[in-house]
């Protein structure tokens, strides 16, 4: 059970790292076109029964969608997705802190599939966001930011492994 706590905390750390990398990447012109307000809008529409949009930008906005976007991003997208990491690392056979670092990075890269095949198509932007906003580069932006998400998951997995070894 403890591994799930470490994984969730890793997801939160990973989401923070992801956001920092996304800000730096945006300055270099590498962006997925997704904003936290659009994530919030999508999530609030999802709660009201609508998953798919023609184009999320044109969907009716909700009050406090940026706050909802942050909550979704950290609690479900960050921590919640990281709860799958223990299953992932068991499949890889990771157990040592170094293996968790590598496993976390691999997990983060694999999590790039979520925006490509779930979020961006649900926004109405097509698979991998090919119909997204002009200048968006989600095929590059997603793995770049998700690599750092995975690093956060891996660091916390490594700390959890160290904790178990020292106990």
Buried (B, 14 or more C-beta within 10 A) or exposed (E): EEBEEBBBBBBBBBBBBBBEBBEEBEEEEBBBBBBBBBBBBBBBBEEEEEEEBEEBBEBEBBEEBBEBBBBBBBBEBBBBBBBBBBEBBEEBEBBEBEBBBBBBBBBBBBBBEBBBEEBBBBBBBEEBBEBBBEEBBBBBBBBBBBBBBBBBBBBBBBBBBEEEEEE
